[in-house]
Amino acid sequence: MRVLGVDPGLTRCGLGVVESSGPQLLSMVGVGVIKTSADLPLEQRLLELETQLIEWIELHQPDVIAVERVFSQLNVRTAMATGQAAGVALLIAARKGIPVMMHTPSEVKAAVTGSGRADKKQVALMVQKLLRLDEIPKPVDSTDALALAICHHWRGAGNARVASALAAEKISRVRKLVKK
């Protein structure tokens, strides 16, 4: 399975593609950052983000896109920009029929380091170790994107099974109600 991790941001949007070739065997396929200029109007920045994300998807053909779930931050402006960038990724995935999974920052940290309170340096070191990289990718947005992809490899399948089981249980309950 090939996962494209997207660490959304309007100024810097981290991208990381990780492939699994077996249990616990992960390898980096690609890593990078989309940068947009703060001097451009918002709509132009979003268009640039869309154009480059589409190029990444066409180049790397991911099976799933893992996006960091936007959470409330003290800086509303930053949260809005992050949400807009995430929205572009979600829209592209929907248009291309690629499943999307959203992961919280603490979920990603826990999956990669074992602690949901790990700092960025700990996450970066574990990404380097898990993917057997010679050095930590820079900037940190690209490392975060790789961490998202790793998280999805390890947690995404389990989350999907839980969701499927819950849906099956709900259908079963509805069928029982209909029979009565």
Backbone as JSON Lines, residues from 0, in Angstrom:
{"i":0,"aa":"M","n":[0.85,-1.17,0.0],"ca":[0.0,0.0,0.0],"c":[0.89,1.24,0.0]}
{"i":1,"aa":"R","n":[0.45,2.25,-0.73],"ca":[1.19,3.5,-0.83],"c":[0.33,4.63,-0.27]}
{"i":2,"aa":"V","n":[0.89,5.36,0.7],"ca":[0.17,6.43,1.38],"c":[0.86,7.76,1.15]}
{"i":3,"aa":"L","n":[0.06,8.76,0.75],"ca":[0.55,10.13,0.65],"c":[0.13,10.86,1.92]}
{"i":4,"aa":"G","n":[1.11,11.28,2.71],"ca":[0.84,12.07,3.9],"c":[0.88,13.54,3.54]}
{"i":5,"aa":"V","n":[-0.13,14.28,4.02],"ca":[-0.21,15.71,3.74],"c":[-0.27,16.46,5.07]}
{"i":6,"aa":"D","n":[0.76,17.26,5.33],"ca":[0.78,18.15,6.49],"c":[0.35,19.52,5.96]}
{"i":7,"aa":"P","n":[-0.95,19.83,6.07],"ca":[-1.47,21.01,5.37],"c":[-0.96,22.33,5.93]}
{"i":8,"aa":"G","n":[-0.71,23.22,5.02],"ca":[-0.3,24.57,5.36],"c":[-0.37,25.42,4.12]}
{"i":9,"aa":"L","n":[-0.63,26.67,4.27],"ca":[-0.75,27.55,3.12],"c":[0.61,28.07,2.66]}
{"i":10,"aa":"T","n":[1.49,28.36,3.6],"ca":[2.83,28.82,3.25],"c":[3.72,27.64,2.9]}
{"i":11,"aa":"R","n":[3.64,26.58,3.72],"ca":[4.4,25.34,3.48],"c":[3.47,24.16,3.74]}
{"i":12,"aa":"C","n":[3.29,23.33,2.71],"ca":[2.46,22.13,2.83],"c":[3.39,20.93,2.64]}
{"i":13,"aa":"G","n":[3.58,20.17,3.72],"ca":[4.48,19.03,3.66],"c":[3.84,17.84,2.97]}
{"i":14,"aa":"L","n":[4.64,17.12,2.17],"ca":[4.18,15.93,1.46],"c":[5.17,14.8,1.67]}
{"i":15,"aa":"G","n":[4.66,13.63,1.94],"ca":[5.52,12.47,2.11],"c":[4.81,11.22,1.65]}
{"i":16,"aa":"V","n":[5.47,10.44,0.83],"ca":[4.89,9.2,0.31],"c":[5.66,8.03,0.9]}
{"i":17,"aa":"V","n":[4.92,7.12,1.55],"ca":[5.52,5.95,2.19],"c":[4.81,4.71,1.67]}
{"i":18,"aa":"E","n":[5.6,3.72,1.34],"ca":[5.06,2.46,0.81],"c":[5.39,1.32,1.77]}
{"i":19,"aa":"S","n":[4.46,0.38,1.85],"ca":[4.66,-0.8,2.68],"c":[4.89,-2.0,1.77]}
{"i":20,"aa":"S","n":[5.95,-2.74,2.07],"ca":[6.22,-3.95,1.3],"c":[6.07,-5.19,2.18]}
{"i":21,"aa":"G","n":[5.37,-5.03,3.29],"ca":[5.15,-6.14,4.22],"c":[4.99,-5.59,5.62]}
{"i":22,"aa":"P","n":[4.67,-6.46,6.56],"ca":[4.49,-6.0,7.94],"c":[5.75,-5.29,8.46]}
{"i":23,"aa":"Q","n":[5.57,-4.07,8.92],"ca":[6.65,-3.27,9.5],"c":[7.76,-2.92,8.51]}
{"i":24,"aa":"L","n":[7.56,-3.17,7.21],"ca":[8.57,-2.83,6.21],"c":[8.11,-1.62,5.42]}
{"i":25,"aa":"L","n":[8.53,-0.46,5.86],"ca":[8.13,0.78,5.23],"c":[9.32,1.42,4.51]}
{"i":26,"aa":"S","n":[9.03,2.09,3.4],"ca":[10.09,2.8,2.7],"c":[9.55,4.11,2.16]}
{"i":27,"aa":"M","n":[10.41,5.12,2.16],"ca":[10.04,6.42,1.63],"c":[10.12,6.39,0.11]}
{"i":28,"aa":"V","n":[9.07,6.86,-0.53],"ca":[9.02,6.94,-1.99],"c":[9.32,8.37,-2.44]}
{"i":29,"aa":"G","n":[8.82,9.34,-1.68],"ca":[9.04,10.73,-2.03],"c":[8.76,11.63,-0.85]}
{"i":30,"aa":"V","n":[9.4,12.79,-0.84],"ca":[9.18,13.76,0.23],"c":[9.43,15.15,-0.33]}
{"i":31,"aa":"G","n":[8.64,16.11,0.14],"ca":[8.82,17.48,-0.33],"c":[7.89,18.45,0.36]}
{"i":32,"aa":"V","n":[7.94,19.68,-0.09],"ca":[7.12,20.74,0.46],"c":[6.63,21.62,-0.68]}
{"i":33,"aa":"I","n":[5.35,21.93,-0.64],"ca":[4.79,22.92,-1.56],"c":[4.82,24.26,-0.84]}
{"i":34,"aa":"K","n":[5.45,25.25,-1.47],"ca":[5.53,26.58,-0.87],"c":[4.72,27.55,-1.73]}
{"i":35,"aa":"T","n":[3.97,28.42,-1.04],"ca":[3.27,29.49,-1.75],"c":[3.67,30.81,-1.11]}
{"i":36,"aa":"S","n":[3.71,31.84,-1.91],"ca":[4.13,33.16,-1.44],"c":[2.99,33.88,-0.73]}
{"i":37,"aa":"A","n":[3.3,34.44,0.42],"ca":[2.32,35.21,1.18],"c":[1.92,36.48,0.44]}
{"i":38,"aa":"D","n":[2.69,36.85,-0.59],"ca":[2.36,38.05,-1.38],"c":[1.23,37.8,-2.38]}
{"i":39,"aa":"L","n":[0.95,36.54,-2.67],"ca":[-0.11,36.22,-3.62],"c":[-1.48,36.28,-2.95]}
{"i":40,"aa":"P","n":[-2.53,36.58,-3.72],"ca":[-3.88,36.52,-3.16],"c":[-4.22,35.07,-2.75]}
{"i":41,"aa":"L","n":[-5.08,34.93,-1.77],"ca":[-5.43,33.62,-1.24],"c":[-5.84,32.65,-2.33]}
{"i":42,"aa":"E","n":[-6.68,33.08,-3.25],"ca":[-7.17,32.16,-4.29],"c":[-6.03,31.66,-5.18]}
{"i":43,"aa":"Q","n":[-5.02,32.49,-5.4],"ca":[-3.86,32.06,-6.21],"c":[-3.01,31.06,-5.44]}
{"i":44,"aa":"R","n":[-2.9,31.27,-4.14],"ca":[-2.14,30.34,-3.31],"c":[-2.82,28.97,-3.28]}
{"i":45,"aa":"L","n":[-4.15,28.96,-3.15],"ca":[-4.89,27.71,-3.13],"c":[-4.8,27.0,-4.49]}
{"i":46,"aa":"L","n":[-4.83,27.77,-5.56],"ca":[-4.69,27.2,-6.91],"c":[-3.31,26.57,-7.09]}
{"i":47,"aa":"E","n":[-2.27,27.25,-6.61],"ca":[-0.91,26.7,-6.69],"c":[-0.8,25.41,-5.89]}
{"i":48,"aa":"L","n":[-1.4,25.4,-4.72],"ca":[-1.42,24.21,-3.89],"c":[-2.12,23.06,-4.61]}
{"i":49,"aa":"E","n":[-3.26,23.36,-5.2],"ca":[-4.01,22.33,-5.94],"c":[-3.18,21.77,-7.1]}
{"i":50,"aa":"T","n":[-2.58,22.65,-7.88],"ca":[-1.81,22.23,-9.04],"c":[-0.67,21.29,-8.64]}
{"i":51,"aa":"Q","n":[0.07,21.67,-7.61],"ca":[1.21,20.85,-7.2],"c":[0.78,19.55,-6.51]}
{"i":52,"aa":"L","n":[-0.31,19.59,-5.76],"ca":[-0.81,18.35,-5.14],"c":[-1.25,17.35,-6.2]}
{"i":53,"aa":"I","n":[-1.92,17.84,-7.23],"ca":[-2.33,16.96,-8.33],"c":[-1.11,16.34,-8.99]}
{"i":54,"aa":"E","n":[-0.05,17.13,-9.19],"ca":[1.19,16.59,-9.78],"c":[1.75,15.47,-8.91]}
{"i":55,"aa":"W","n":[1.76,15.68,-7.59],"ca":[2.27,14.65,-6.67],"c":[1.43,13.38,-6.75]}
{"i":56,"aa":"I","n":[0.14,13.54,-6.78],"ca":[-0.77,12.38,-6.83],"c":[-0.58,11.63,-8.13]}
{"i":57,"aa":"E","n":[-0.49,12.35,-9.24],"ca":[-0.29,11.68,-10.53],"c":[1.07,11.0,-10.61]}
{"i":58,"aa":"L","n":[2.09,11.6,-10.02],"ca":[3.43,11.02,-10.03],"c":[3.52,9.77,-9.15]}
{"i":59,"aa":"H","n":[2.95,9.84,-7.95],"ca":[3.15,8.77,-6.97],"c":[2.0,7.78,-6.83]}
{"i":60,"aa":"Q","n":[0.83,8.08,-7.4],"ca":[-0.31,7.16,-7.42],"c":[-0.6,6.54,-6.04]}
{"i":61,"aa":"P","n":[-0.91,7.35,-5.04],"ca":[-1.18,6.79,-3.71],"c":[-2.49,6.01,-3.66]}
{"i":62,"aa":"D","n":[-2.54,5.02,-2.79],"ca":[-3.77,4.26,-2.55],"c":[-4.66,4.98,-1.56]}
{"i":63,"aa":"V","n":[-4.05,5.76,-0.68],"ca":[-4.74,6.49,0.38],"c":[-4.02,7.81,0.6]}
{"i":64,"aa":"I","n":[-4.79,8.82,1.01],"ca":[-4.18,10.09,1.4],"c":[-4.47,10.31,2.88]}
{"i":65,"aa":"A","n":[-3.41,10.5,3.66],"ca":[-3.54,10.76,5.1],"c":[-3.29,12.25,5.34]}
{"i":66,"aa":"V","n":[-4.27,12.91,5.92],"ca":[-4.19,14.36,6.13],"c":[-4.24,14.64,7.63]}
{"i":67,"aa":"E","n":[-3.42,15.59,8.07],"ca":[-3.48,15.97,9.48],"c":[-4.79,16.69,9.75]}
{"i":68,"aa":"R","n":[-5.49,16.22,10.77],"ca":[-6.75,16.85,11.17],"c":[-6.44,18.2,11.79]}
{"i":69,"aa":"V","n":[-7.11,19.22,11.28],"ca":[-6.92,20.56,11.8],"c":[-7.56,20.65,13.18]}
{"i":70,"aa":"F","n":[-6.81,21.17,14.11],"ca":[-7.36,21.33,15.45],"c":[-7.29,22.8,15.84]}
{"i":71,"aa":"S","n":[-8.08,23.17,16.81],"ca":[-8.14,24.56,17.24],"c":[-6.81,25.0,17.82]}
{"i":72,"aa":"Q","n":[-6.27,26.04,17.28],"ca":[-5.02,26.6,17.77],"c":[-5.3,27.96,18.35]}
{"i":73,"aa":"L","n":[-4.35,28.49,19.08],"ca":[-4.51,29.83,19.63],"c":[-4.56,30.87,18.51]}
{"i":74,"aa":"N","n":[-3.84,30.63,17.43],"ca":[-3.8,31.55,16.31],"c":[-4.87,31.17,15.29]}
{"i":75,"aa":"V","n":[-5.98,31.9,15.29],"ca":[-7.1,31.6,14.41],"c":[-6.7,31.71,12.95]}
{"i":76,"aa":"R","n":[-5.86,32.67,12.62],"ca":[-5.43,32.87,11.24],"c":[-4.67,31.63,10.73]}
{"i":77,"aa":"T","n":[-3.8,31.08,11.57],"ca":[-3.05,29.88,11.19],"c":[-4.0,28.7,11.03]}
{"i":78,"aa":"A","n":[-4.95,28.56,11.95],"ca":[-5.9,27.45,11.87],"c":[-6.74,27.55,10.6]}
{"i":79,"aa":"M","n":[-7.13,28.74,10.21],"ca":[-7.91,28.94,8.98],"c":[-7.1,28.55,7.76]}
{"i":80,"aa":"A","n":[-5.84,29.0,7.7],"ca":[-4.99,28.68,6.55],"c":[-4.75,27.18,6.47]}
{"i":81,"aa":"T","n":[-4.54,26.55,7.61],"ca":[-4.33,25.1,7.64],"c":[-5.59,24.39,7.15]}
{"i":82,"aa":"G","n":[-6.74,24.85,7.6],"ca":[-8.01,24.25,7.17],"c":[-8.25,24.42,5.68]}
{"i":83,"aa":"Q","n":[-7.9,25.58,5.14],"ca":[-8.08,25.8,3.71],"c":[-7.18,24.87,2.9]}
{"i":84,"aa":"A","n":[-5.95,24.71,3.34],"ca":[-5.02,23.81,2.64],"c":[-5.5,22.36,2.74]}
{"i":85,"aa":"A","n":[-5.98,21.96,3.92],"ca":[-6.51,20.6,4.08],"c":[-7.71,20.39,3.17]}
{"i":86,"aa":"G","n":[-8.55,21.41,3.05],"ca":[-9.73,21.32,2.18],"c":[-9.36,21.07,0.73]}
{"i":87,"aa":"V","n":[-8.29,21.7,0.26],"ca":[-7.83,21.47,-1.11],"c":[-7.44,20.0,-1.28]}
{"i":88,"aa":"A","n":[-6.69,19.46,-0.33],"ca":[-6.27,18.05,-0.41],"c":[-7.49,17.12,-0.4]}
{"i":89,"aa":"L","n":[-8.47,17.4,0.46],"ca":[-9.67,16.57,0.54],"c":[-10.47,16.62,-0.75]}
{"i":90,"aa":"L","n":[-10.59,17.8,-1.33],"ca":[-11.33,17.95,-2.58],"c":[-10.67,17.19,-3.72]}
{"i":91,"aa":"I","n":[-9.37,17.3,-3.83],"ca":[-8.64,16.58,-4.89],"c":[-8.83,15.07,-4.71]}
{"i":92,"aa":"A","n":[-8.69,14.6,-3.48],"ca":[-8.86,13.17,-3.22],"c":[-10.26,12.7,-3.62]}
{"i":93,"aa":"A","n":[-11.27,13.49,-3.28],"ca":[-12.65,13.13,-3.63],"c":[-12.83,13.08,-5.15]}
{"i":94,"aa":"R","n":[-12.28,14.05,-5.85],"ca":[-12.39,14.07,-7.32],"c":[-11.7,12.88,-7.96]}
{"i":95,"aa":"K","n":[-10.6,12.44,-7.36],"ca":[-9.83,11.33,-7.94],"c":[-10.26,9.97,-7.38]}
{"i":96,"aa":"G","n":[-11.2,9.98,-6.44],"ca":[-11.69,8.71,-5.88],"c":[-10.68,8.02,-4.98]}
{"i":97,"aa":"I","n":[-9.82,8.8,-4.34],"ca":[-8.81,8.24,-3.44],"c":[-9.32,8.36,-2.01]}
{"i":98,"aa":"P","n":[-9.33,7.25,-1.26],"ca":[-9.78,7.33,0.13],"c":[-8.89,8.27,0.95]}
{"i":99,"aa":"V","n":[-9.51,8.94,1.92],"ca":[-8.8,9.87,2.79],"c":[-9.0,9.44,4.23]}
{"i":100,"aa":"M","n":[-7.96,9.56,5.01],"ca":[-8.05,9.32,6.45],"c":[-7.41,10.51,7.13]}
{"i":101,"aa":"M","n":[-8.07,11.02,8.16],"ca":[-7.52,12.16,8.89],"c":[-7.01,11.67,10.24]}
{"i":102,"aa":"H","n":[-5.84,12.16,10.62],"ca":[-5.21,11.78,11.88],"c":[-4.87,13.04,12.66]}
{"i":103,"aa":"T","n":[-5.08,13.0,13.97],"ca":[-4.73,14.13,14.82],"c":[-3.22,14.15,15.06]}
{"i":104,"aa":"P","n":[-2.68,15.31,15.4],"ca":[-1.25,15.38,15.69],"c":[-0.83,14.41,16.81]}
{"i":105,"aa":"S","n":[-1.63,14.29,17.87],"ca":[-1.24,13.39,18.97],"c":[-1.33,11.92,18.54]}
{"i":106,"aa":"E","n":[-2.26,11.61,17.66],"ca":[-2.36,10.24,17.12],"c":[-1.12,9.9,16.3]}
{"i":107,"aa":"V","n":[-0.66,10.85,15.5],"ca":[0.54,10.65,14.68],"c":[1.76,10.47,15.57]}
{"i":108,"aa":"K","n":[1.91,11.35,16.57],"ca":[3.05,11.25,17.49],"c":[3.06,9.91,18.2]}
{"i":109,"aa":"A","n":[1.89,9.47,18.66],"ca":[1.8,8.19,19.38],"c":[2.16,7.03,18.47]}
{"i":110,"aa":"A","n":[1.7,7.07,17.23],"ca":[1.99,5.97,16.3],"c":[3.47,5.88,15.98]}
{"i":111,"aa":"V","n":[4.12,7.03,15.83],"ca":[5.52,7.05,15.39],"c":[6.5,6.9,16.55]}
{"i":112,"aa":"T","n":[6.18,7.52,17.7],"ca":[7.14,7.52,18.81],"c":[6.7,6.7,20.01]}
{"i":113,"aa":"G","n":[5.4,6.4,20.09],"ca":[4.88,5.71,21.27],"c":[4.31,6.66,22.3]}
{"i":114,"aa":"S","n":[4.46,7.98,22.06],"ca":[3.94,8.98,22.98],"c":[3.22,10.08,22.21]}
{"i":115,"aa":"G","n":[1.98,10.34,22.58],"ca":[1.21,11.4,21.94],"c":[1.69,12.79,22.3]}
{"i":116,"aa":"R","n":[2.65,12.88,23.22],"ca":[3.19,14.18,23.65],"c":[4.63,14.39,23.17]}
{"i":117,"aa":"A","n":[5.08,13.56,22.24],"ca":[6.45,13.69,21.74],"c":[6.64,15.05,21.06]}
{"i":118,"aa":"D","n":[7.87,15.56,21.11],"ca":[8.15,16.82,20.44],"c":[8.55,16.56,18.98]}
{"i":119,"aa":"K","n":[8.68,17.63,18.22],"ca":[8.98,17.51,16.79],"c":[10.31,16.81,16.54]}
{"i":120,"aa":"K","n":[11.3,17.04,17.4],"ca":[12.61,16.41,17.22],"c":[12.51,14.89,17.4]}
{"i":121,"aa":"Q","n":[11.74,14.44,18.41],"ca":[11.56,13.0,18.62],"c":[10.86,12.36,17.43]}
{"i":122,"aa":"V","n":[9.83,13.04,16.91],"ca":[9.11,12.53,15.74],"c":[10.07,12.42,14.56]}
{"i":123,"aa":"A","n":[10.84,13.47,14.32],"ca":[11.77,13.49,13.19],"c":[12.8,12.37,13.29]}
{"i":124,"aa":"L","n":[13.35,12.14,14.49],"ca":[14.34,11.07,14.67],"c":[13.72,9.7,14.42]}
{"i":125,"aa":"M","n":[12.49,9.51,14.87],"ca":[11.83,8.21,14.65],"c":[11.49,8.01,13.17]}
{"i":126,"aa":"V","n":[11.07,9.07,12.49],"ca":[10.8,8.96,11.05],"c":[12.08,8.54,10.33]}
{"i":127,"aa":"Q","n":[13.2,9.17,10.68],"ca":[14.48,8.82,10.08],"c":[14.81,7.35,10.33]}
{"i":128,"aa":"K","n":[14.63,6.92,11.57],"ca":[14.95,5.54,11.94],"c":[14.01,4.53,11.26]}
{"i":129,"aa":"L","n":[12.71,4.8,11.32],"ca":[11.72,3.86,10.77],"c":[11.85,3.69,9.26]}
{"i":130,"aa":"L","n":[12.22,4.78,8.58],"ca":[12.34,4.72,7.12],"c":[13.78,4.48,6.67]}
{"i":131,"aa":"R","n":[14.68,4.29,7.65],"ca":[16.09,4.01,7.37],"c":[16.7,5.08,6.44]}
{"i":132,"aa":"L","n":[16.53,6.34,6.84],"ca":[17.03,7.46,6.05],"c":[18.39,7.89,6.58]}
{"i":133,"aa":"D","n":[19.25,8.38,5.7],"ca":[20.57,8.86,6.11],"c":[20.48,10.12,6.94]}
{"i":134,"aa":"E","n":[19.49,10.95,6.64],"ca":[19.3,12.18,7.4],"c":[17.82,12.52,7.51]}
{"i":135,"aa":"I","n":[17.51,13.41,8.43],"ca":[16.12,13.84,8.65],"c":[15.74,14.8,7.52]}
{"i":136,"aa":"P","n":[14.61,14.53,6.84],"ca":[14.17,15.46,5.79],"c":[13.88,16.84,6.36]}
{"i":137,"aa":"K","n":[14.17,17.85,5.59],"ca":[13.92,19.23,5.99],"c":[13.06,19.89,4.92]}
{"i":138,"aa":"P","n":[12.22,20.85,5.24],"ca":[11.91,21.34,6.57],"c":[11.02,20.36,7.33]}
{"i":139,"aa":"V","n":[10.67,20.72,8.55],"ca":[9.92,19.85,9.44],"c":[8.56,19.47,8.85]}
{"i":140,"aa":"D","n":[7.99,20.29,7.98],"ca":[6.69,19.98,7.37],"c":[6.77,18.67,6.57]}
{"i":141,"aa":"S","n":[7.9,18.45,5.91],"ca":[8.05,17.21,5.13],"c":[8.19,16.0,6.06]}
{"i":142,"aa":"T","n":[8.89,16.17,7.17],"ca":[9.02,15.09,8.15],"c":[7.65,14.77,8.75]}
{"i":143,"aa":"D","n":[6.87,15.81,9.06],"ca":[5.53,15.6,9.6],"c":[4.65,14.85,8.61]}
{"i":144,"aa":"A","n":[4.78,15.14,7.32],"ca":[4.0,14.44,6.3],"c":[4.37,12.96,6.24]}
{"i":145,"aa":"L","n":[5.66,12.66,6.35],"ca":[6.09,11.26,6.38],"c":[5.53,10.56,7.63]}
{"i":146,"aa":"A","n":[5.53,11.27,8.76],"ca":[4.98,10.71,9.99],"c":[3.49,10.4,9.83]}
{"i":147,"aa":"L","n":[2.76,11.27,9.14],"ca":[1.34,11.02,8.87],"c":[1.16,9.74,8.05]}
{"i":148,"aa":"A","n":[1.99,9.58,7.03],"ca":[1.9,8.38,6.19],"c":[2.24,7.13,6.99]}
{"i":149,"aa":"I","n":[3.25,7.2,7.84],"ca":[3.61,6.06,8.7],"c":[2.45,5.74,9.63]}
{"i":150,"aa":"C","n":[1.89,6.77,10.25],"ca":[0.75,6.59,11.15],"c":[-0.37,5.85,10.43]}
{"i":151,"aa":"H","n":[-0.67,6.27,9.21],"ca":[-1.76,5.61,8.5],"c":[-1.45,4.15,8.22]}
{"i":152,"aa":"H","n":[-0.22,3.85,7.86],"ca":[0.15,2.45,7.62],"c":[-0.11,1.61,8.86]}
{"i":153,"aa":"W","n":[0.21,2.14,10.02],"ca":[0.1,1.37,11.24],"c":[-1.26,1.44,11.9]}
{"i":154,"aa":"R","n":[-1.97,2.55,11.73],"ca":[-3.26,2.72,12.4],"c":[-4.44,2.7,11.46]}
{"i":155,"aa":"G","n":[-4.22,3.1,10.23],"ca":[-5.32,3.25,9.28],"c":[-6.1,1.98,9.03]}
{"i":156,"aa":"A","n":[-5.39,0.88,8.84],"ca":[-6.08,-0.39,8.57],"c":[-6.91,-0.81,9.77]}
{"i":157,"aa":"G","n":[-6.37,-0.62,10.96],"ca":[-7.12,-0.96,12.18],"c":[-8.33,-0.07,12.35]}
{"i":158,"aa":"N","n":[-8.17,1.23,12.08],"ca":[-9.29,2.16,12.17],"c":[-10.38,1.8,11.17]}
{"i":159,"aa":"A","n":[-9.97,1.41,9.97],"ca":[-10.94,1.03,8.94],"c":[-11.71,-0.22,9.36]}
{"i":160,"aa":"R","n":[-11.02,-1.19,9.98],"ca":[-11.7,-2.41,10.44],"c":[-12.71,-2.1,11.54]}
{"i":161,"aa":"V","n":[-12.33,-1.22,12.46],"ca":[-13.25,-0.82,13.54],"c":[-14.48,-0.14,12.95]}
{"i":162,"aa":"A","n":[-14.28,0.78,12.02],"ca":[-15.39,1.49,11.38],"c":[-16.3,0.52,10.65]}
{"i":163,"aa":"S","n":[-15.71,-0.43,9.97],"ca":[-16.49,-1.44,9.25],"c":[-17.3,-2.3,10.22]}
{"i":164,"aa":"A","n":[-16.69,-2.7,11.33],"ca":[-17.39,-3.51,12.33],"c":[-18.54,-2.73,12.95]}
{"i":165,"aa":"L","n":[-18.32,-1.46,13.25],"ca":[-19.37,-0.63,13.81],"c":[-20.53,-0.45,12.83]}
{"i":166,"aa":"A","n":[-20.2,-0.28,11.56],"ca":[-21.25,-0.14,10.54],"c":[-22.05,-1.44,10.41]}
{"i":167,"aa":"A","n":[-21.36,-2.58,10.44],"ca":[-22.05,-3.87,10.35],"c":[-22.96,-4.08,11.54]}
{"i":168,"aa":"E","n":[-22.5,-3.68,12.72],"ca":[-23.3,-3.81,13.93],"c":[-24.55,-2.94,13.85]}
{"i":169,"aa":"K","n":[-24.39,-1.74,13.33],"ca":[-25.52,-0.82,13.19],"c":[-26.55,-1.39,12.21]}
{"i":170,"aa":"I","n":[-26.08,-1.94,11.1],"ca":[-26.97,-2.55,10.11],"c":[-27.72,-3.72,10.73]}
{"i":171,"aa":"S","n":[-27.01,-4.51,11.52],"ca":[-27.63,-5.65,12.18],"c":[-28.74,-5.19,13.13]}
{"i":172,"aa":"R","n":[-28.48,-4.14,13.89],"ca":[-29.51,-3.61,14.81],"c":[-30.72,-3.09,14.04]}
{"i":173,"aa":"V","n":[-30.5,-2.42,12.94],"ca":[-31.6,-1.89,12.13],"c":[-32.43,-3.04,11.57]}
{"i":174,"aa":"R","n":[-31.77,-4.08,11.1],"ca":[-32.5,-5.24,10.55],"c":[-33.37,-5.9,11.62]}
{"i":175,"aa":"K","n":[-32.84,-5.98,12.83],"ca":[-33.61,-6.58,13.94],"c":[-34.84,-5.73,14.24]}
{"i":176,"aa":"L","n":[-34.67,-4.41,14.21],"ca":[-35.79,-3.51,14.46],"c":[-36.85,-3.63,13.38]}
{"i":177,"aa":"V","n":[-36.4,-3.77,12.13],"ca":[-37.33,-3.89,11.01],"c":[-38.12,-5.19,11.1]}
{"i":178,"aa":"K","n":[-37.53,-6.27,11.55],"ca":[-38.19,-7.57,11.67],"c":[-39.29,-7.56,12.73]}
{"i":179,"aa":"K","n":[-39.16,-6.7,13.75],"ca":[-40.15,-6.66,14.84],"c":[-41.41,-6.05,14.42]}
